[in-house]
């Protein structure tokens, strides 16, 4: 997670230095701030579960938090580009699927991935990271 924290700091700095009067700017600042809050909130059950249980609960909580954050942002219909909105919708789908996989595991009281789940979660984690990187690239112009 340190790479995400440093990346967020870079984006905040970039947004703070640029004095553009773009109407999307406050919305982009809110998006980055809310993303930072989701990342910084962390995981609340570290002492309550085994290591495998912690991992499953953490992925579930993070995915649910990201889904809520992205849904709230998109529901406001901010004046940002359609390209960014499409990226955020894609990112939300990634987190929706990740949350569903982990919710199912939690409901079944099962904390070891099947081969199929492990493969899909690996793909989703890479997609989540890629979406974050794409957001950072999108914000470089501000």
N, C-alpha and C positions, 0 to 999 in steps of 0.2 A: 503494500500500500504506500510506501514512501514515494514511489514514482508518481502516484496520483497526487499526493500532497504537493510535491514540487511543481507538477504541471499546473495545478490549480493556482499556486502562488504566482507562477509565470503569467497565467491568464488574467488574474486580478491586477497584476502590475501593468500588463498590456492595456487592459481596459481603463485603468486609472490614468495612464499617461496620455492616452488618446483623447482629445477634447472634441471629438466629432459630435455633431448635433443630430445624429441619426435617431429617429423615433424608436427604432428597435433596441437601442443601447440599454435603456433601463430594464427591458425585458431580458436581454442577454445577461446583464449583470445579475438579475434575479435568478436566472437559470443556473449560472455558475455558482452563485451563493448557495442555492438550494441543493445543488449537486455536492458541494462541499459539506453541507450539513449532513446529508445522507452518508457520505464517506466518514465524516468525523464522529457521527453518532455511535458507530461501532456495534459491537455485539454484547448483549447483556447477560448471557447465561454461562459465562466462561467457567464458573466453579460448580455449576449444577449438573453437568453432563460429562460423559466420557469424551475423548478426543473426536471419535467418529460422530457422536451425537452433536458435539459443538460445531463441527464442519457443516453438517446438514442444516442445523438451526441457523447458523450464520448465513449460509447461502440463501436460505428461505427469507430471513429477515431483510437482508440487503436487497434481494430481488423485489420483495413486496414494497419496501421503502422507495426504491427507484421507480417502480410502476406508479405508485401514488404521486411521486414528485413529477414525473413526466406527464401523467394524466392531468394533473392540476395545471401545469404549464400550458399544455395544448388546449385545455378547456377554455382558457382565457382568450384563445385565438389571438396571440400576440402578433404585432406587425413585423414578423421575421420572414425570411425567404421561404418559399415553398420547399426548396432543397433542404433547408434546416428542419422544417416541419416533418418532411419525409424521413430524415435521419432519426429524429426523435421518435417517430412512430415505429420505425424499425427497432430502435433501442428498447422501446416499451415491449414489443413482441418478444424480444430476446429475454427480457426480465420476466415477462408473464410466463413463458415456457419454463424458465429456470425455477420460478416460484412454484409452479404446478408440480414439477418433478419432485421438488423437496417437500412440498406439502403432502404429496402422496406417501412419500417415505415416512414422514413424521406420523401420519394417520395410521400407517401400518406398523408403527413402532420398529422400523427397520432402518438401520443407519449405515449399512454397507451397500454400495452401488452394485447393481447388476452390470454385466459387461455392456449392455446396451445403454443403460443410464450413464455409466462412466464415460462412454464415448460421446454421448449427447451433451453431457455437462461440460466436458472438455471443449467441445465445439462452441457451446454457449458462452463459456468464460472467454474464449478467444474473440467471439463476436462482441461481447460486452466491452472488452478492452479496445477493440477496433472502433467501436462507436464512440467511445471516449476520446480516442485519438482523432477521429474524424471531427468531433465537436471542437477540439483544440485547433485543428487546422482551419475550421470554418471561422473561428474567432480571431485568427491571426490578422485579418483585415481590419479589425477594430482597434 
